[in-house]
């Protein structure tokens, strides 16, 4: 089992394995200490014989394989053995005369220094990376390491500080739109069916990306765009994470993630950024500058990237191999996260204390660093993907060739068809039903005989099928995939099941362990909410009358192909461009309000907010100086939720979007007075529904930790303060003044 797998499992058994491995390594280290104490007459050859004998005695319980697993970048055991011997020799030299030259400082600005030195004394041989950085077992080497490589001890006055490299910032370059994807295709590489699938998609959409780039370039012509150095590490495709997707590409497995990653790579390339792509642990280590060893030490230099796009698997791999550098550089990371991560699950301590701890989440990121497939979680950033657009000729051809009595089922795996016979029989009375279920030799028995099954189709052939069909019908799974948008874009009506009750981590196995409490009301909530009738019809499939009535309505309804702007190439380029140029999570935000701000606010009582005419919402007063913010504060609309209502729903009911970036500006006592809330007192605490107030008890609460600012979450006792914003038509991720 690879180290990554051991860590990901996290169970008692894997922890036991790690303890055994640690104990075995201790045996070797003690043996090395014994060898290093041998007299000068002991030859190197004799030492190696001793080591070989020690290894032979322990090998039957699988030591070599275990060491190889935890030292993944050290494929040659001989090299590791040689390093251990070198460290032992160095330790021997230290004991001969260098010990005691350095006193461990007791500096109140570095309170952890003495305990870190103690740790190094006991454990510095536990990872070869310490020797790589010059640690040799002496206190001097510990202090040099802890002050110059890590940052737990003060700089040493006797060290020549010029030896510590000073890294000049990389010069800023202007990004220029690209129309040729040849260089990108080369970078993606070969050897996996998943990569081949992604490259086929890139080629098929290349002309649409190029055309979209020209249009966006025209609309942004006056703007200077900085070219960013970007690493894209697709963790779920690495062998170390199991790469379960590649074998399924040709067998009907889920392709939504690969569709999204292909489009992310293309968007970043077309926008003109400097890309590196990694689909293996070895590539990741090389790009980041990971020192040799087990990953305990920081990177060998400053992070060579402005941004890193990865997934949860990649984030886990970075934690194992970046040491303290992950904490230092995690503000540069963007996590592609299909279903979203809410703040209550992301805040490690809070999640652990309040029952929100799951297999995912708990990374203490700014939640806008998580990027979703659909705009269902405003606490996160909406990344999305693209669907193919039709030209006028294709649209005309679809209108001519639509077959009103033809339905295509959304379900490539036979297991999805189980238990669906009743409503398929109703549908069969009105329409010919087509399926695209994968099989090798024998037609799957789950697919009824009256269904014409085409087997798994290449994307272009599936496209042709959708262009002829009138109806695309979902069975309830998979959730929130790209296929319904592609069907609607090809002129189909999408019929999907309504969930009663809504599916969530509380009642449905699929969502258990996912870091969200989101209630999923149908198979595709985005299609239901943002597209709706006549393109999307959501009904209770368990109600035969309602289902049959929907089929009859569909037979009578004519629709045009439809694609929301945010899922076009231009829409995605516009959105990703706005994030890259405006989202900043590394610069510390100044406290708000600053010490002298609130005293200058006008009004009685003084407040930075004004009541909007004919509304119960507040806006930022135009005569108040506006702190730096993206989105700009001119977009802010502050309102109070109903009791037991989340800010997602409160903003939505006002035709707005909850905007977590604005929480820091409304997490002030003046927000309560602006909304005419009577507070007996205002307390700050860790609570993911705060800022909020209780009318019954006149309690008002502010948020103590910015990581817990959350659009999600509700409590029947409280009304929440909700910072909302407007949005651009067809581009829900951006406010009207956000570009």
C-alpha positions, 0 to 999 in steps of 0.5 A: 500500500502506498503512503498516500493510500495509508494516509487517505484511509486514516483508519486504525489499521493504517495507523497501526501500519505506520506505527510498525514502519516507524518502529522498524525505522527506529531499529535501523537508526539505532543500528546505525548509531551502533555502527558509527561508534565502532573504532577507526579500524572498522572498515566501511565494508564491515559497516555495510556487512553489519547493515546488510545483516540487520536488514536481512533479519527484519526483511521477512516482515516486509521492511524493504517494501514498506520503506519503499512505500513511504519514500516514494521518490527513493526508488533505489534502496542502496541510495537510502542506505548510503544516506543513512551511513553518511548521516551516521558518520556525520554524527560521529564527527560531531560527537568528536568535537562539535557538540555544544558550540551553539546555545539554544536561544530563549526568545519570546518572539520564537517560543517554539524554538527550544521544543523544536530543537528537542524534537530535532535531537530525537527525530532528525534521522526520521527523514533524509530531507533534514540531512539534505538541508545540512543537518548533521546531529549538532545543535548548531545544525538544528538551529541553522535549519530551524532559523533558515529553512523553517522559521521557528528559531531566530536568525543566528547572529554569527551566520553570514546572512548573505549565504541565505539566498534572497529571491527576487520577485519574478518580473510581471508579464502581460498575458495575451490570448492564444488561439492555437492549442497545439502546445497545450495538447503536447503538455497534456501528454499521453499514456492514459485513456483519460488524457486521450479523452480530454485531448479529443475534447480539446480538439473538438472545441478548439475553434469555439475557444478561439472564436470566444477568445477574440470576442472577449479580447475585444471587450477587454481591450483596455485592460492589462492582464498579468500572465500568471505562472500556474500549476495544474495538478490533476490528483485523481488521475495519479497512480498514487490516488488509484486513478479509478477514472482512466479504466472507466472511460471506455466503459461508461464511467463518469466523465464529468470531472474529465470534461471539467478539467479539460475545459479548465486547462483549455481556458487557462491556456487560451487566456495566455497564462504560463502552464505546467501540468502534472498527472503524477506524484513525480511531476508534482515533486519536480515542479514544486521543488520537493527535497529528497525524503519523506516530505517533512521539510519545506520546499527547496525554494520559494513557490515557483507558481502564482496559482495551483489548481488541484483537487482533494486528492492533489491537496492530500498529496501536497500535504504529504510532500510539502512539509510546512510549505503547504501552510505557507503557500496554501493561499495560492491553491484552488481546489476543483470541488464538484459538490462544494465545501461549506465553511462549517466543514472547512474550519477544522477545529469547528468541524471537529467540535460541532459534528461537521468533520467528514472525510473531506473538507477541514483544510482551513482555506478561504472557502472561495478557494474551492471551485465548483462545477455548478453555481450551487454554493455561493460560499465557493467560487463557481468554475464550471465547464462548457457545452458545445455551441451551435452555429446557425446552420446546425440550429436550422438542421436540428429544427428540421430533423427533430423526431417528436417521438424520440427519447434518449435516456441519461444513464450509461451504466446498467445499474442505473436502469434497475427499478425503472420499468414502470415509468419507462413503460409509460414513456414507451406508450408515447415515444421510442426510447434509446439508450447508450448503455455500455456492454461488452458481449451481452445486452444488459438485462436491466435494459428493457427489450423495447429500448434501442440500446446503441452501446457506449457512443463517442461524443460526436455520435452521441451529439447526433443522437441528441440532435434528433431526440425530443426528450432527454430523461434522467433517472435521478443519478448521476447528480449534476453532470454535464450531460443535461446541459449538452442535451438542452443545448442540442434542442432536447427537453430534459425531464428529471425526477423531483426528490421528496424529501430532498437528498442530503448528507443526512438522508442519502448514502451518496452525500454522506461524508461530503463537506456540505449540508446542501439539500438537493431537490432534484437530479440537476438543481441548476437546470431546475432553478436557472433554466426551468420550463420549457427546457427543463421539467421536474416532476415526481416520477413516483406519481404515474399521473403526474409523469404521464401528464408531463410526457404529454406536455413535452409532446406538444412543446416546441423548444429552441436549443438553449445554452446559458452564457456562463456555460459557453466558452466566452462565459467561462473565459470571462469568469476565469479571467475575473477570478485570476485578476481579482481574487487575492487570498494571500494578502492579509486583510486589514481589520475592519473597521479600522480604529478611526473609521467608525467615528467618522460615519455619519447619521444617527446612530452613525452607520456606513449603511443607507436604506434603499428606497422602497426596500428593507435592504441596506446599501453602502453609503456613497459618501463613505470611503470604500475599502478595497474589495472585490466584488466592489462594495457598490454591489452590496445589498444587506438584508436580514433573513427570516428565522430559520432561513439561510443567507443563500435562500434569503438573497435568492428570494430577493433576486440576489446572490449571497456574497461571502466576500462582503461579510467582513463589512457587515460583521459590525454592530452598526449593521444591526442598528441599520436594520433597526434591530434592538440588541441588549448586547453584542457578543462575538463567537465562533458560530457559522450562522453569525452575524445574526440576531434573535428578536425574542431574546434581543441577542445579537452575535458577530462572527469571531473567525472570518473562516466561518463567514458562511452563506449556508446554514440556518437556525430556527432561533436566529435571523441572519445578516445576509450580504447579497449582491446583484449579478450579470445576466447569464453570469451568476458568478460576477456582479454587474460591476465586477469586470 
